[in-house]
């Protein structure tokens, strides 16, 4: 059974299953975003076919702006703002997370909890955003039960993913951690192919191979640095945890996009924030239960007192991590909503290229020859995506031009 059909089987009986061009507004592909406001990337004709709806063509991009009630320049500003949130939030969160461990922090469950515990601050923008009213969407609105299941399912995955990231960052340096996280782009290409039916071209395949080689170099490098006192076995655990976390993260992005397309069917940013709030609530509850059940909460007071930079710095570090992850999450969900999960992951990978540089400056991480080669391979993989975008965007423009010419000819004849 195709993964999209399996997901539909799980939730399909709980809500409407019609998949129209309006619901496809959330699935705008990557290759049409980077060069022009009319274009995105990777055709979704297969998604439309699987979901028993018409394919989204190049001409539908104009409908995208119309449905979102945005001018093209406004759409680009929205994209830029979300990119900034993702890049700045992720880089700050990783650096502060490594700082927490370096100064004496040792609670994996606390590190997991703070990644989602700051979600209440999202109510501030959420309350100021009014959902776009669209009468065509009212009949297709999912039931409370459907939304609850979606949010709970995604929240559980997010909690598990955050724990894996916490373990990885505990046993790896910030630069090594970030380079391994770049594999999430390769995982997303695979998940987007099976779940969101995006094209898997030779350039995308090249990116997957190159990014995999980049991570493999880090794994076999005997000189790869880890925090002081970390054994080779713990380093290996950190590596496996980070790779698994990257895979889970990519899966979550694709499932979020699928949820927008097939079940939520609303083209408002407040809807994206709503998903982030409720999935974070579920993940926070699970992380809190884990913190209490593990007994780590008993050591937090002593951990704060023994923190290298003092108790106040401990509190500000934890708060800063929480705030940074929420800023990052807004950018992630926003880009999934207005572009695609693959584009969101591409930008996330770009921000991971910034973190090793920042970690060298802040923590004086070693950047040996193997690690530099791994970084160059990661950049090569990203460049392959960009070049694929250029090729697909050119085809999309030519197709759109033909549609415009044919439409003008038809009007003249009439």
C-alpha positions as CSV (number, residue, x, y, z in Angstrom):
1,X,0.0,0.0,0.0
2,X,1.3,3.5,-0.9
3,X,2.2,5.5,2.2
4,X,-0.2,8.3,1.2
5,X,-3.0,5.7,1.0
6,X,-2.0,4.3,4.4
7,X,-2.2,7.7,6.0
8,X,-5.5,8.3,4.3
9,X,-6.8,4.9,5.6
10,X,-5.8,5.9,9.2
11,X,-7.6,9.3,9.1
12,X,-9.8,9.2,6.1
13,X,-12.9,7.7,7.8
14,X,-12.9,10.6,10.2
15,X,-13.2,13.5,7.8
16,X,-14.0,14.5,4.2
17,X,-11.8,12.9,1.6
18,X,-12.3,15.2,-1.4
19,X,-9.0,16.7,-2.6
20,X,-9.7,19.7,-4.8
21,X,-7.5,22.4,-6.2
22,X,-8.2,24.5,-3.1
23,X,-6.7,21.9,-0.8
24,X,-3.7,21.6,-3.1
25,X,-2.9,25.2,-2.3
26,X,-0.7,24.0,0.5
27,X,1.5,21.7,-1.6
28,X,3.3,24.3,-3.8
29,X,6.5,22.7,-4.8
30,X,10.1,23.8,-4.1
31,X,11.5,24.5,-7.6
32,X,9.1,27.4,-8.2
33,X,10.1,29.4,-5.1
34,X,13.8,30.2,-5.3
35,X,13.8,32.2,-8.5
36,X,10.4,33.8,-9.1
37,X,7.3,34.3,-7.2
38,X,5.2,32.4,-9.8
39,X,7.2,29.2,-9.5
40,X,7.8,26.5,-7.0
41,X,9.6,23.1,-7.2
42,X,8.7,19.5,-7.9
43,X,5.4,18.8,-9.6
44,X,2.5,17.5,-7.5
45,X,0.6,15.8,-10.3
46,X,1.2,12.5,-8.6
47,X,-0.2,13.7,-5.3
48,X,-3.3,14.9,-7.1
49,X,-3.6,11.6,-8.9
50,X,-3.3,9.6,-5.7
51,X,-5.8,11.8,-3.9
52,X,-8.4,11.6,-6.7
53,X,-8.1,15.3,-7.6
54,X,-6.8,17.3,-10.5
55,X,-3.1,17.9,-10.8
56,X,-1.7,21.2,-9.8
57,X,-0.3,22.9,-12.9
58,X,2.0,25.9,-13.4
59,X,-1.1,28.1,-13.9
60,X,-2.4,27.2,-10.4
61,X,0.4,29.3,-8.8
62,X,-1.6,32.4,-9.5
63,X,-4.5,30.8,-7.6
64,X,-2.2,30.2,-4.7
65,X,-1.6,34.0,-4.3
66,X,-5.3,34.6,-4.8
67,X,-6.3,32.1,-2.1
68,X,-3.8,33.4,0.3
69,X,-4.9,37.0,-0.5
70,X,-1.3,38.1,-0.9
71,X,0.5,40.1,-3.6
72,X,3.6,38.5,-4.9
73,X,5.9,40.9,-3.0
74,X,3.9,40.2,0.2
75,X,4.4,36.5,-0.4
76,X,8.1,36.9,-0.8
77,X,8.3,39.0,2.4
78,X,6.4,36.2,4.3
79,X,8.9,33.6,2.9
80,X,11.9,35.7,3.9
81,X,10.5,36.3,7.4
82,X,10.0,32.5,7.9
83,X,13.5,31.8,6.6
84,X,15.0,34.2,9.1
85,X,13.0,32.6,11.9
86,X,14.1,29.1,11.0
87,X,17.8,29.9,10.4
88,X,18.3,32.2,13.4
89,X,16.2,30.0,15.8
90,X,17.9,26.8,14.9
91,X,21.4,28.1,15.0
92,X,20.8,29.8,18.4
93,X,19.1,26.7,19.8
94,X,21.9,24.3,18.9
95,X,24.6,26.7,20.2
96,X,22.7,27.2,23.5
97,X,22.0,23.5,23.8
98,X,25.7,22.6,23.5
99,X,26.5,25.4,26.0
100,X,24.0,23.9,28.5
101,X,25.9,20.5,28.3
102,X,29.3,22.1,28.4
103,X,28.6,24.1,31.6
104,X,27.4,21.1,33.5
105,X,23.9,20.4,32.4
106,X,23.2,16.7,32.0
107,X,19.4,16.2,31.9
108,X,18.3,14.7,28.5
109,X,14.7,15.0,29.4
110,X,15.0,18.7,30.3
111,X,16.8,19.3,27.0
112,X,13.9,17.5,25.3
113,X,11.3,19.4,27.2
114,X,12.6,22.9,26.5
115,X,12.4,22.2,22.7
116,X,8.6,22.5,22.9
117,X,7.8,24.0,26.3
118,X,7.9,27.5,25.0
119,X,4.9,27.0,22.8
120,X,2.6,29.3,24.9
121,X,4.4,32.3,23.4
122,X,2.9,31.3,20.1
123,X,-0.5,32.4,21.4
124,X,0.7,36.0,21.0
125,X,0.9,36.0,17.2
126,X,-2.0,33.4,17.0
127,X,-4.4,35.8,18.8
128,X,-3.6,38.6,16.4
129,X,-4.1,36.6,13.3
130,X,-7.5,36.1,11.9
131,X,-8.3,33.1,9.9
132,X,-9.2,33.8,6.3
133,X,-12.8,33.1,5.8
134,X,-13.5,30.9,2.8
135,X,-17.0,29.5,2.3
136,X,-15.7,26.8,0.1
137,X,-13.6,25.4,3.0
138,X,-16.4,25.3,5.5
139,X,-17.9,22.0,4.2
140,X,-14.5,20.4,4.1
141,X,-13.4,21.4,7.6
142,X,-12.1,18.4,9.5
143,X,-13.8,17.2,12.7
144,X,-12.4,17.8,16.2
145,X,-11.7,14.1,16.4
146,X,-9.7,14.1,13.2
147,X,-7.6,17.2,14.3
148,X,-7.1,15.7,17.7
149,X,-5.7,12.5,16.2
150,X,-3.5,14.4,13.8
151,X,-2.1,16.6,16.5
152,X,-1.6,13.8,18.9
153,X,0.1,11.6,16.4
154,X,2.5,14.3,15.3
155,X,3.1,15.4,18.9
156,X,4.3,11.9,19.8
157,X,6.7,11.8,16.9
158,X,8.0,15.3,17.8
159,X,8.6,14.2,21.4
160,X,10.6,11.2,20.3
161,X,12.5,13.2,17.7
162,X,13.4,15.8,20.3
163,X,14.8,13.1,22.7
164,X,17.0,11.7,19.9
165,X,18.3,15.2,19.2
166,X,19.0,15.7,22.9
167,X,21.0,12.5,23.1
168,X,22.9,13.4,19.9
169,X,23.9,16.9,21.1
170,X,25.0,15.4,24.5
171,X,27.6,13.2,23.0
172,X,28.7,15.3,19.9
173,X,30.2,18.6,19.4
174,X,28.0,21.3,17.9
175,X,29.8,21.3,14.6
176,X,29.7,17.5,14.2
177,X,26.1,17.4,15.3
178,X,25.1,20.0,12.7
179,X,27.0,18.3,9.9
180,X,25.2,15.0,10.6
181,X,21.9,16.8,10.8
182,X,22.4,17.8,7.2
183,X,21.4,14.2,6.2
184,X,17.8,15.3,7.0
185,X,17.6,16.7,3.4
186,X,18.4,13.3,2.0
187,X,15.8,11.7,4.2
188,X,13.2,14.3,3.2
189,X,13.8,13.6,-0.5
190,X,13.0,10.0,0.1
191,X,9.9,10.7,2.3
192,X,8.7,13.4,0.0
193,X,8.8,10.9,-2.9
194,X,6.7,8.2,-1.1
195,X,4.4,10.4,1.0
196,X,4.1,13.6,-1.1
197,X,4.8,12.1,-4.5
198,X,7.5,14.6,-5.4
199,X,9.9,13.8,-8.3
200,X,13.1,11.9,-7.6
201,X,15.5,13.1,-10.3
202,X,19.1,12.2,-11.0
203,X,20.2,15.4,-9.2
204,X,18.1,14.6,-6.2
205,X,19.6,11.2,-6.1
206,X,23.0,12.8,-6.3
207,X,22.2,14.9,-3.3
208,X,21.0,11.9,-1.3
209,X,24.3,10.0,-2.1
210,X,26.5,13.0,-1.4
211,X,24.8,13.9,1.9
212,X,25.0,10.2,2.9
213,X,28.8,10.2,2.2
214,X,29.2,13.4,4.2
215,X,27.6,11.8,7.2
216,X,29.6,8.6,6.7
217,X,32.9,10.5,6.7
218,X,32.0,12.0,10.1
219,X,31.1,8.5,11.4
220,X,34.4,6.9,10.4
221,X,36.7,9.8,11.2
222,X,38.9,8.8,14.1
223,X,39.7,12.5,14.8
224,X,36.1,13.6,15.0
225,X,35.8,15.6,18.1
226,X,33.3,15.1,20.9
227,X,32.9,16.8,24.2
228,X,35.5,16.0,26.8
229,X,35.0,12.7,28.7
230,X,32.9,11.2,25.9
231,X,34.0,7.7,25.0
232,X,34.0,6.3,21.4
233,X,31.0,4.2,22.2
234,X,29.0,7.2,23.4
235,X,30.2,9.1,20.4
236,X,28.7,6.3,18.2
237,X,25.4,6.5,20.2
238,X,25.3,10.2,19.6
239,X,25.9,9.7,15.9
240,X,23.2,7.1,15.5
241,X,20.7,9.2,17.6
242,X,21.4,12.3,15.4
243,X,20.9,10.3,12.2
244,X,17.7,8.8,13.5
245,X,16.5,12.2,14.7
246,X,17.1,13.7,11.2
247,X,15.1,10.9,9.6
248,X,12.2,11.4,12.1
249,X,12.3,15.2,11.5
250,X,12.0,14.7,7.7
251,X,9.1,12.3,8.3
252,X,7.4,14.8,10.5
253,X,7.7,17.5,7.9
254,X,6.2,15.4,5.1
255,X,3.4,14.2,7.4
256,X,2.6,17.9,8.3
257,X,2.4,18.8,4.6
258,X,0.2,15.8,4.0
259,X,-2.1,16.9,6.9
260,X,-2.4,20.3,5.4
261,X,-3.2,19.0,2.0
262,X,-5.7,16.2,2.8
263,X,-7.3,17.0,6.1
264,X,-6.9,20.6,7.4
265,X,-7.5,22.3,4.0
266,X,-7.2,25.9,5.2
267,X,-4.8,28.4,3.6
268,X,-4.2,30.6,6.7
269,X,-1.0,31.1,8.7
270,X,-3.0,30.9,11.9
271,X,-3.8,27.3,11.0
272,X,-0.1,26.6,10.8
273,X,0.4,28.2,14.2
274,X,-2.5,26.2,15.6
275,X,-0.8,23.0,14.4
276,X,2.5,24.0,16.0
277,X,0.8,24.9,19.3
278,X,-1.2,21.7,19.8
279,X,1.6,19.4,18.6
280,X,4.0,21.1,20.9
281,X,1.5,20.8,23.8
282,X,1.4,17.0,23.2
283,X,5.2,16.8,22.9
284,X,5.6,18.9,26.1
285,X,3.2,16.7,28.1
286,X,5.1,13.5,27.0
287,X,8.5,15.1,27.8
288,X,7.2,16.2,31.2
289,X,6.0,12.7,32.0
290,X,9.4,11.4,30.9
291,X,11.2,13.9,33.1
292,X,9.2,13.0,36.2
293,X,9.2,9.2,35.5
294,X,13.0,9.1,35.0
295,X,13.7,10.9,38.2
296,X,15.9,13.5,36.5
297,X,13.7,16.3,38.0
298,X,15.3,15.5,41.4
299,X,18.8,16.6,40.1
300,X,17.7,19.8,38.5
301,X,18.3,22.0,41.5
302,X,21.8,20.7,42.1
303,X,22.5,21.0,38.4
304,X,21.5,24.7,38.5
305,X,23.6,25.4,41.5
306,X,26.7,23.7,40.0
307,X,26.2,25.3,36.5
308,X,29.5,26.6,35.3
309,X,28.3,30.2,34.7
310,X,26.0,30.4,37.7
311,X,22.3,29.9,38.4
312,X,21.1,32.9,36.6
313,X,23.0,31.9,33.4
314,X,21.4,28.4,33.8
315,X,17.9,29.8,33.8
316,X,18.6,32.1,30.9
317,X,20.2,29.3,28.9
318,X,17.1,27.0,29.4
319,X,14.7,29.9,28.6
320,X,16.8,30.9,25.6
321,X,16.8,27.3,24.2
322,X,13.1,27.1,24.6
323,X,12.5,30.5,22.9
324,X,14.9,29.7,20.1
325,X,13.2,26.4,19.2
326,X,9.8,28.1,19.1
327,X,11.1,30.7,16.7
328,X,12.6,28.0,14.6
329,X,9.3,26.0,14.7
330,X,7.3,29.0,13.5
331,X,9.7,29.3,10.5
332,X,9.5,25.5,9.8
333,X,5.7,25.3,9.9
334,X,5.3,28.6,8.0
335,X,7.5,27.4,5.1
336,X,5.7,24.1,5.0
337,X,2.4,26.0,4.8
338,X,3.4,28.6,2.2
339,X,5.9,26.5,0.2
340,X,6.6,22.8,0.9
341,X,8.2,20.5,3.4
342,X,11.1,19.9,1.1
343,X,11.8,23.6,0.8
344,X,11.5,24.0,4.6
345,X,14.1,21.2,5.0
346,X,16.4,22.8,2.4
347,X,16.5,26.1,4.3
348,X,17.0,24.1,7.6
349,X,20.0,22.5,6.0
350,X,21.4,25.9,5.0
351,X,21.1,27.0,8.6
352,X,23.0,23.9,9.7
353,X,25.9,25.1,7.5
354,X,26.1,28.2,9.7
355,X,26.2,26.3,13.0
356,X,29.6,24.7,12.5
357,X,31.1,28.1,11.8
358,X,29.5,29.6,14.9
359,X,30.6,26.6,17.0
360,X,34.2,27.1,15.9
361,X,34.0,30.7,17.1
362,X,32.1,30.0,20.3
363,X,33.4,26.6,21.5
364,X,36.6,26.5,19.5
365,X,35.6,23.2,17.9
366,X,38.2,21.5,15.8
367,X,37.7,21.7,12.0
368,X,40.0,18.9,10.7
369,X,40.4,18.0,7.0
370,X,37.7,15.3,7.1
371,X,35.2,17.6,8.7
372,X,35.9,20.3,6.1
373,X,35.4,17.7,3.3
374,X,32.2,16.6,4.9
375,X,31.0,20.2,5.0
376,X,31.9,20.7,1.3
377,X,30.0,17.5,0.4
378,X,27.0,18.8,2.3
379,X,27.2,22.0,0.3
380,X,27.5,20.0,-2.9
381,X,24.3,18.1,-2.0
382,X,22.5,21.4,-1.4
383,X,23.8,22.8,-4.7
384,X,22.3,19.9,-6.5
385,X,18.9,20.8,-5.2
386,X,19.4,24.4,-6.3
387,X,20.4,23.3,-9.8
388,X,17.4,21.0,-10.0
389,X,15.3,24.1,-9.0
390,X,16.8,26.1,-11.8
391,X,16.0,23.4,-14.4
392,X,12.4,22.8,-13.2
393,X,11.8,26.5,-12.8
394,X,12.8,27.2,-16.4
395,X,10.4,24.5,-17.6
396,X,7.6,25.9,-15.4
397,X,8.1,29.4,-16.9
398,X,7.9,28.1,-20.5
399,X,4.8,26.1,-19.6
400,X,3.2,29.1,-18.0
401,X,4.1,31.3,-21.0
402,X,2.4,28.8,-23.3
403,X,-0.7,28.7,-21.1
404,X,-0.9,32.5,-21.1
405,X,-0.5,32.6,-24.9
406,X,-3.1,30.0,-25.5
407,X,-5.5,31.8,-23.1
408,X,-5.0,35.1,-24.9
409,X,-5.6,33.4,-28.3
410,X,-8.7,31.8,-27.0
411,X,-10.1,35.1,-25.7
412,X,-9.3,36.8,-29.0
413,X,-11.2,34.1,-30.9
414,X,-14.2,34.4,-28.7
